[in-house]
Amino acid sequence: MDDSLEIAGESTAEVDTEIQVNPVMHIIAPIAAIAVTMVVRNMLNKGYEKTTGKKPPQPRDPQTSAIQAIMWTAAITTAAAVAEIAVYRIINKVGAKRRAD
């Protein structure tokens, strides 16, 4: 198998590196992700209330329309997912050590 990478007709040797993540980061990352997700959710709820003057839609409330419940859930979930990805990437970057073999 050829271990080179061809870019625009030029052959470049592929760098073989192994990334090792500090085991402590496996404990810290989920805790940080949960905390950041809670903060993001709280900020979105407060922002909604400040902007509209109403409490955010409660998806379980039968008086909340299905469209409104779906839209609010999608917004909260998307923001939480983006925050979680950012936290995991930052923590993994901080805790990673590259080692060339």
Secondary structure by P-SEA (a helix, b strand, c coil): cccccccccbbbbbbbbbbbccaaaaaaaaaaaaaaaaaaaaaaaaaaaaaccccccccccccccaaaaaaaaaaaaaaaaaaaaaaaaaaaaaabbbbcc
